[in-house]
């Protein structure tokens, strides 16, 4: 091979190598772009469904246009819609396995009894959550239910014997400070509802217990969140019936003047659909991001939700009121960051020990 042919060969090789490199870079960019688009769509969907569900529930529970004083019945109906949706999607998944993936949800009394302890906590969570929303404004709703993180720390220590770091406790202190400042400012504005505050605290406690009990119960349904959702809501429907009867809500619903209104049942059903959808999009957001990013997204969503509520209801809030919200959101974000760093450190320590042991042994 002469010198001219050798040069041509090298140039051709360089051109081909560069072309392959450019193709790989373009493929990597397209892959990154598609991933970014998917994450954006999922997070946007989570924000839309979560914020819409809060405003929709507020309308159903406390709208002058409806005047239905039956919060347990509203919650019962939403659970009923969730059960119907689980059954419908399960049937569709069996008929069209290539389009939808959904576990079989045939009723098993033994599994239902096993899930019952969680269902009792679940009833408390959704009932107190809706009662809190009924008695407080949407703008104050996040502050009213802000103690979930604090109860997570407390319940983890009392039930699971897990201790919490000093930095995480400082974050909890900031959340508690923001909560009390928010209560003080609501009282100063004359819009404080002690019933709403009490229900918010109880809802926060039940949310914390729900997370802990879920870990113990989920093996009963083979780790399937959707099967757990199905049994939870079936149990809830059965348990709600005597509660509704005891509190006289059946009579309230019977004499409700809009019982034949398509608009009323349409809004009620829509509330149930959004209640079902929030579980799905929450799982999607965790899948496409991470539990840590999900918590950060939830905190940011709460901030946007508060601003939207103040704007929608044309409210005027004091500087201290906004400060209380910032303290709660800031404390929640800081707690999420601290726990994320601690989790990362705990995962890295075994690897460091392994490397150190290998070096010491001369491997």
PATILO-773123 format. One line per 5 residues: their letters; for each residue x, y, z of C-alpha. Coordinates in nm, 2 decimals, decimal comma. Each point is the difference from the previous one (the first is absolute). Example, Ala and Ser with C-alpha at 12.3 -4.5 7.8 and 13.67 -1.06 7.14 Angstrom:
<fises>
AS = 1,23:-0,45:0,78 | 0,14:0,34:-0,07
</fises>
This chain:
<fises>
XXXXX = 0,00:0,00:0,00 | 0,15:0,33:-0,11 | 0,01:0,32:0,21 | -0,31:0,16:-0,18 | -0,21:-0,31:0,06
XXXXX = 0,11:0,00:0,37 | -0,11:0,36:0,05 | -0,34:-0,07:-0,17 | -0,05:-0,30:0,23 | 0,08:0,20:0,31
XXXXX = -0,24:0,29:-0,11 | -0,28:-0,25:-0,07 | 0,06:-0,17:0,34 | -0,01:0,34:0,18 | -0,32:0,10:-0,19
XXXXX = -0,17:-0,33:0,09 | 0,10:0,02:0,36 | -0,12:0,36:0,03 | -0,32:-0,10:-0,17 | -0,06:-0,28:0,25
XXXXX = 0,08:0,24:0,29 | -0,24:0,26:-0,13 | -0,27:-0,26:-0,04 | 0,05:-0,12:0,36 | -0,01:0,36:0,12
XXXXX = -0,32:0,07:-0,19 | -0,16:-0,32:0,13 | 0,10:0,09:0,36 | -0,15:0,35:-0,05 | -0,32:-0,14:-0,14
XXXXX = -0,02:-0,25:0,29 | 0,06:0,28:0,25 | -0,26:0,22:-0,17 | -0,27:-0,27:0,00 | 0,07:-0,07:0,37
XXXXX = -0,02:0,37:0,08 | -0,33:0,03:-0,19 | -0,15:-0,31:0,18 | 0,10:0,14:0,34 | -0,15:0,34:-0,08
XXXXX = -0,33:-0,16:-0,11 | -0,02:-0,22:0,30 | 0,08:0,28:0,25 | -0,25:0,23:-0,17 | -0,26:-0,27:0,01
XXXXX = 0,06:-0,06:0,37 | -0,03:0,37:0,07 | -0,32:0,04:-0,20 | -0,18:-0,30:0,15 | 0,11:0,08:0,36
XXXXX = -0,09:0,37:-0,01 | -0,33:-0,06:-0,19 | -0,10:-0,27:0,25 | 0,05:0,23:0,30 | -0,22:0,28:-0,16
XXXXX = -0,25:-0,26:-0,11 | -0,03:-0,15:0,34 | -0,03:0,35:0,15 | -0,29:0,06:-0,23 | -0,18:-0,32:0,09
XXXXX = 0,05:0,04:0,37 | -0,05:0,37:0,05 | -0,17:0,15:-0,30 | -0,30:0,23:0,06 | -0,14:-0,13:-0,33
XXXXX = -0,03:-0,35:0,13 | -0,07:0,04:0,37 | 0,05:-0,37:0,07 | 0,12:-0,04:0,36 | 0,10:-0,37:-0,04
XXXXX = 0,39:-0,02:-0,02 | 0,00:-0,38:0,09 | -0,24:-0,08:-0,29 | 0,21:0,20:-0,24 | 0,31:-0,19:0,11
XXXXX = -0,19:-0,33:-0,02 | -0,11:0,07:-0,35 | 0,36:0,08:-0,11 | 0,11:-0,34:0,14 | -0,28:-0,17:-0,18
XXXXX = 0,10:0,16:-0,33 | 0,36:-0,12:0,06 | -0,12:-0,36:0,05 | -0,20:0,01:-0,32 | 0,30:0,14:-0,19
XXXXX = 0,23:-0,27:0,13 | -0,25:-0,27:-0,11 | -0,06:0,16:-0,34 | 0,37:0,04:-0,08 | 0,08:-0,35:0,13
XXXXX = -0,26:-0,14:-0,24 | 0,13:0,21:-0,29 | 0,36:-0,12:0,08 | -0,11:-0,36:-0,03 | -0,18:0,06:-0,33
XXXXX = 0,27:0,22:-0,15 | 0,33:-0,11:0,17 | 0,21:0,18:-0,26 | -0,14:0,34:0,08 | -0,04:0,02:0,38
XXXXX = 0,19:-0,16:0,28 | -0,21:-0,04:0,32 | 0,00:-0,28:0,26 | -0,30:-0,23:0,06 | -0,22:0,14:0,27
XXXXX = -0,24:-0,28:0,08 | -0,14:0,03:0,36 | 0,16:-0,22:0,26 | -0,15:0,03:0,35 | 0,33:-0,13:0,16
XXXXX = 0,20:0,28:-0,17 | -0,27:0,25:0,09 | 0,03:-0,09:0,37 | 0,38:0,03:-0,02 | -0,02:0,35:-0,15
XXXXX = -0,26:0,11:0,26 | 0,24:0,17:0,24 | 0,13:0,22:-0,28 | -0,35:0,06:-0,12 | -0,10:0,15:0,34
XXXXX = 0,30:0,24:-0,01 | -0,09:0,07:-0,37 | -0,35:0,10:0,10 | 0,13:0,23:0,26 | 0,24:0,15:-0,25
XXXXX = -0,24:0,08:-0,28 | -0,29:0,10:0,24 | 0,21:0,24:0,21 | 0,16:0,13:-0,31 | -0,33:0,09:-0,16
XXXXX = -0,13:0,14:0,33 | 0,30:0,22:0,03 | -0,06:0,13:-0,36 | -0,36:0,06:0,09 | 0,07:0,23:0,29
XXXXX = 0,32:0,18:-0,12 | 0,07:0,18:-0,32 | 0,20:-0,15:-0,28 | 0,27:0,26:0,06 | 0,05:-0,11:0,36
XXXXX = -0,05:-0,37:-0,07 | 0,37:-0,08:-0,04 | 0,09:0,17:0,33 | -0,29:-0,17:0,17 | 0,13:-0,34:-0,11
XXXXX = 0,37:0,08:0,03 | 0,08:-0,22:0,30 | 0,02:-0,32:-0,20 | 0,38:0,02:0,00 | 0,01:0,06:0,37
XXXXX = -0,23:-0,30:0,07 | 0,22:-0,21:-0,24 | 0,30:0,06:0,23 | -0,21:-0,06:0,32 | -0,17:-0,32:-0,13
XXXXX = 0,32:-0,14:-0,14 | 0,16:0,03:0,35 | -0,30:-0,13:0,19 | -0,09:-0,29:-0,23 | 0,31:-0,08:-0,20
XXXXX = 0,26:0,12:0,27 | 0,18:0,20:-0,27 | 0,18:0,31:0,12 | 0,03:0,33:-0,20 | 0,30:0,22:-0,05
XXXXX = 0,04:0,34:0,16 | -0,02:0,18:-0,33 | -0,33:-0,18:-0,09 | -0,14:0,10:0,34 | 0,09:0,36:-0,07
XXXXX = -0,20:-0,02:-0,32 | -0,30:-0,13:0,20 | 0,04:0,29:0,24 | -0,02:0,24:-0,29 | -0,32:-0,17:-0,13
XXXXX = -0,16:0,01:0,35 | 0,09:0,37:0,03 | -0,16:0,07:-0,34 | -0,31:-0,19:0,10 | -0,05:0,20:0,32
XXXXX = 0,07:0,33:-0,18 | -0,25:-0,09:-0,26 | -0,26:-0,09:0,27 | 0,07:0,34:0,17 | -0,04:0,19:-0,33
XXXXX = -0,32:-0,18:-0,09 | -0,14:0,10:0,34 | 0,11:0,36:-0,05 | -0,19:0,01:-0,34 | -0,31:-0,15:0,17
XXXXX = 0,00:-0,31:-0,23 | 0,13:-0,26:0,24 | -0,19:-0,32:0,05 | 0,11:-0,20:0,29 | -0,20:-0,30:-0,13
XXXXX = 0,19:0,03:-0,33 | 0,34:0,02:0,19 | -0,09:-0,31:0,21 | -0,11:-0,20:-0,31 | 0,32:0,12:-0,18
XXXXX = 0,22:-0,13:0,29 | -0,19:-0,33:0,01 | 0,03:-0,03:-0,38 | 0,38:0,05:0,03 | 0,02:-0,27:0,27
XXXXX = -0,20:-0,24:-0,22 | 0,22:0,07:-0,30 | 0,31:-0,08:0,20 | -0,16:-0,32:0,14 | -0,12:-0,10:-0,35
XXXXX = 0,35:0,00:-0,13 | 0,13:-0,22:0,28 | -0,29:-0,25:0,00 | 0,02:-0,02:-0,38 | 0,35:-0,14:0,02
XXXXX = -0,13:-0,28:0,23 | -0,31:-0,08:-0,20 | 0,11:0,02:-0,36 | 0,16:-0,35:0,00 | -0,36:-0,14:0,05
XXXXX = -0,09:0,13:-0,35 | 0,34:-0,12:-0,16 | 0,14:0,36:0,01 | -0,27:0,13:-0,25 | -0,10:0,36:0,07
XXXXX = -0,31:-0,04:-0,22 | -0,13:-0,31:0,18 | 0,06:0,18:0,33 | -0,20:0,29:-0,13 | -0,28:-0,23:-0,10
XXXXX = -0,03:-0,18:0,34 | 0,06:0,33:0,19 | -0,29:0,17:-0,18 | -0,23:-0,31:0,03 | 0,06:-0,01:0,37
XXXXX = -0,05:0,37:0,03 | -0,34:-0,01:-0,18 | -0,12:-0,27:0,24 | 0,13:0,18:0,31 | -0,14:0,34:-0,11
XXXXX = -0,36:-0,13:-0,02 | -0,06:-0,03:0,38 | 0,19:0,32:0,06 | -0,22:0,19:-0,24 | -0,31:-0,16:0,16
XXXXX = 0,11:0,10:0,36 | 0,07:0,36:-0,10 | -0,33:0,03:-0,18 | 0,14:0,08:-0,34 | -0,23:-0,25:-0,18
XXXXX = -0,29:0,23:0,11 | 0,19:0,31:-0,12 | 0,07:-0,16:-0,34 | -0,37:-0,12:-0,03 | -0,13:0,35:0,04
XXXXX = 0,27:0,16:-0,21 | -0,18:0,21:-0,27 | 0,26:-0,07:-0,27 | -0,01:-0,38:0,03 | -0,14:-0,02:-0,36
XXXXX = 0,26:0,25:-0,14 | 0,23:-0,14:-0,27 | 0,24:0,28:0,08 | 0,03:-0,11:0,37 | 0,06:-0,37:-0,09
XXXXX = 0,24:0,10:-0,27 | 0,21:0,21:0,24 | -0,02:-0,28:0,26 | 0,12:-0,26:-0,26 | 0,27:0,23:-0,12
XXXXX = 0,13:0,04:0,35 | 0,02:-0,38:0,03 | 0,18:-0,02:-0,34 | 0,26:0,26:0,11 | 0,03:-0,19:0,34
XXXXX = 0,09:-0,31:-0,20 | 0,22:0,18:-0,24 | 0,22:0,17:0,27 | 0,12:-0,35:0,11 | 0,10:-0,08:-0,36
XXXXX = 0,18:0,33:-0,08 | 0,18:-0,01:0,34 | 0,14:-0,34:-0,09 | 0,09:0,13:-0,35 | 0,18:0,30:0,14
XXXXX = 0,20:-0,22:0,24 | 0,08:-0,25:-0,28 | 0,13:0,27:-0,25 | 0,18:0,20:0,27 | 0,07:-0,12:0,35
XXXXX = -0,17:0,01:0,34 | 0,21:0,30:0,10 | -0,09:0,19:-0,32 | -0,36:-0,10:0,06 | 0,01:0,17:0,34
XXXXX = 0,16:0,31:-0,14 | -0,26:0,01:-0,27 | -0,28:-0,03:0,26 | 0,14:0,29:0,20 | 0,02:0,22:-0,31
XXXXX = -0,35:-0,10:-0,10 | -0,12:0,10:0,34 | 0,15:0,34:-0,04 | -0,16:0,05:-0,34 | -0,33:-0,13:0,14
XXXXX = 0,01:0,26:0,28 | 0,06:0,28:-0,24 | -0,28:-0,12:-0,23 | -0,24:-0,02:0,29 | 0,08:0,35:0,12
XXXXX = -0,04:0,14:-0,35 | -0,32:-0,20:-0,08 | -0,18:0,09:0,32 | 0,13:0,36:-0,03 | 0,15:-0,01:0,36
XXXXX = 0,24:0,25:0,15 | 0,26:-0,15:0,23 | 0,24:0,16:0,24 | 0,38:-0,03:-0,02 | 0,01:-0,22:0,31
XXXXX = -0,26:-0,23:-0,16 | 0,22:-0,05:-0,31 | 0,30:-0,05:0,24 | -0,18:-0,29:0,17 | -0,05:-0,17:-0,34
XXXXX = 0,36:0,06:-0,10 | 0,11:-0,15:0,34 | -0,21:-0,31:-0,06 | 0,11:-0,05:-0,36 | 0,36:0,09:0,08
XXXXX = 0,01:-0,25:0,30 | -0,16:-0,27:-0,21 | 0,25:0,05:-0,29 | 0,29:0,01:0,24 | -0,11:-0,32:0,17
XXXXX = -0,03:-0,17:-0,34 | 0,35:0,11:-0,09 | 0,15:-0,10:0,34 | -0,16:-0,35:-0,02 | 0,12:-0,03:-0,36
XXXXX = 0,36:0,08:0,10 | -0,02:-0,24:0,29 | -0,13:-0,28:-0,22 | 0,27:0,07:-0,26 | 0,27:-0,01:0,28
XXXXX = -0,13:-0,33:0,14 | 0,01:-0,16:-0,34 | 0,36:0,13:-0,07 | 0,14:-0,12:0,34 | -0,01:-0,38:-0,07
XXXXX = 0,17:0,06:-0,34 | 0,28:0,20:0,17 | 0,05:-0,27:0,26 | 0,02:-0,26:-0,27 | 0,26:0,19:-0,20
XXXXX = 0,20:0,07:0,32 | -0,01:-0,37:0,10 | 0,12:-0,10:-0,35 | 0,29:0,25:0,02 | 0,10:-0,12:0,34
XXX = 0,01:-0,36:-0,11 | 0,20:0,10:-0,30 | -0,26:-0,11:-0,26
</fises>
